[in-house]
Amino acid sequence: MNPAALSGLELLQATAAGTLPRASMAETMGLKEMEVAKGRVILHARADRRHLNPMGGVHGGFAATVLDSVTGCAVHSMLDPGFSYATVDLGIKMLRPVPVDEDLVAEALVTHLSRSIGAAEGTLRDSSGRLLASASATCFIRHPRP
């Protein structure tokens, strides 16, 4: 299977199914299962002791990174083969502390896609469904080189 020949949706579905390897960042960030549909991605995550700040709480960068991942993947799910993306703006609202060693759910939906820009909104929730953080991301769409 040639990943470069796959659409973003096909690539993410193959990764979710285990047909293609996950990004190394998934291990670092405690990302687990992924559910993928066109324009919508759900990531399951879990913060652990690797993600703690000096005060013993989960570092805000954990939520920001998980939300960057899920919003970027949602945009990627809309792209044709050969296209890629890069996040150019990420706005995060931290609403509650992220718990340690608890299953979390990040979900993102694409809100806009044009030839050069993709935008997505995302949320991070705890196992009870309480909103922990929300995000708005803008991604630059990279076109394949001829």
C-alpha positions in Angstrom: 0.0 0.0 0.0 1.4 3.3 -1.1 0.4 6.0 1.4 1.1 8.8 -1.1 -1.6 7.3 -3.5 -4.3 7.4 -0.8 -6.8 10.2 -0.1 -6.6 11.7 3.4 -9.7 9.7 4.3 -8.2 6.4 3.0 -4.9 7.0 4.8 -6.6 7.8 8.1 -8.9 4.8 7.8 -5.9 2.5 7.1 -4.2 3.9 10.1 -7.2 3.4 12.3 -7.6 -0.2 11.1 -3.9 -0.9 11.8 -3.1 -1.5 8.1 -0.6 1.5 8.2 1.5 2.4 11.2 0.4 5.2 13.4 2.4 8.4 13.7 5.0 8.3 16.4 3.3 11.3 18.0 0.3 9.0 18.8 2.5 7.1 21.3 4.0 10.2 22.9 0.5 11.8 23.4 -1.3 8.7 24.6 -3.6 8.6 21.6 -5.6 5.4 21.3 -8.3 4.4 18.9 -9.4 6.7 16.0 -12.8 6.9 14.3 -12.8 8.5 10.9 -15.4 9.8 8.5 -15.2 12.4 5.8 -14.9 15.7 7.7 -15.1 14.2 11.1 -12.6 12.5 13.4 -12.8 11.1 16.9 -9.6 10.4 18.8 -9.5 8.5 22.1 -6.6 9.7 24.4 -5.3 9.3 27.9 -3.0 11.6 29.7 -0.4 9.9 32.0 2.5 10.9 34.2 4.5 11.9 31.1 2.1 14.8 30.5 2.3 16.4 34.0 3.5 20.0 34.6 5.7 20.8 37.7 2.6 21.3 39.8 1.4 17.8 39.1 -1.5 18.6 36.8 -1.7 17.7 33.1 0.1 20.3 31.1 -2.1 22.5 28.9 0.1 21.5 26.0 -1.5 18.0 26.2 -5.0 19.3 25.4 -3.6 21.7 22.7 -1.7 18.9 21.0 -4.6 16.4 21.1 -6.9 19.1 19.7 -4.4 20.1 17.0 -4.2 16.4 16.0 -7.9 15.8 15.8 -8.7 19.0 14.0 -5.8 18.5 11.5 -7.0 14.9 10.9 -10.5 16.1 10.2 -9.2 18.5 7.6 -6.9 15.7 6.2 -9.9 13.4 5.8 -11.3 15.8 3.2 -8.1 15.9 1.0 -7.4 14.1 -2.3 -4.4 11.9 -2.8 -1.1 13.9 -2.8 -2.5 16.8 -0.8 -1.4 17.5 2.7 -1.9 20.2 5.3 -0.2 22.3 8.0 -1.8 24.0 10.9 -1.3 27.8 10.7 -3.5 28.8 13.6 -4.8 27.0 16.6 -7.0 28.7 19.2 -7.6 26.8 22.5 -10.0 27.4 25.4 -9.0 25.4 28.5 -12.3 25.0 30.5 -11.5 22.4 33.1 -8.3 20.5 34.3 -7.5 17.5 32.2 -7.6 14.4 34.4 -4.7 11.9 34.6 -5.2 8.3 33.7 -8.7 8.7 32.5 -10.1 8.0 29.0 -10.7 11.1 27.0 -12.5 11.8 23.7 -11.5 14.4 21.2 -13.8 15.1 18.3 -13.4 17.5 15.4 -15.6 18.6 12.5 -14.5 20.5 9.4 -16.3 23.8 9.2 -14.8 25.1 5.9 -12.6 23.8 3.1 -11.4 25.7 0.1 -8.6 25.3 -2.3 -6.0 26.7 0.1 -7.6 26.7 3.6 -9.3 24.1 5.8 -10.9 25.0 9.2 -12.1 22.7 11.9 -13.7 23.0 15.4 -12.8 20.4 18.1 -13.6 19.5 21.6 -11.9 17.4 24.3 -14.2 15.7 26.8 -13.7 13.5 29.9 -15.2 10.0 30.3 -18.4 11.6 31.7 -18.8 13.9 28.6 -17.8 17.1 30.4 -16.1 19.6 28.2 -12.5 20.1 29.1 -11.2 22.2 26.2 -12.3 23.4 22.8 -10.3 24.5 19.7 -10.6 26.2 16.4 -7.9 25.4 13.9 -7.0 26.8 10.5 -4.9 24.7 8.1 -3.1 25.6 5.0 -3.7 23.1 2.2 -0.5 21.9 0.4 -1.1 20.9 -3.2 0.9 18.1 -4.8 3.9 19.1 -6.9 3.6 18.4 -10.6 
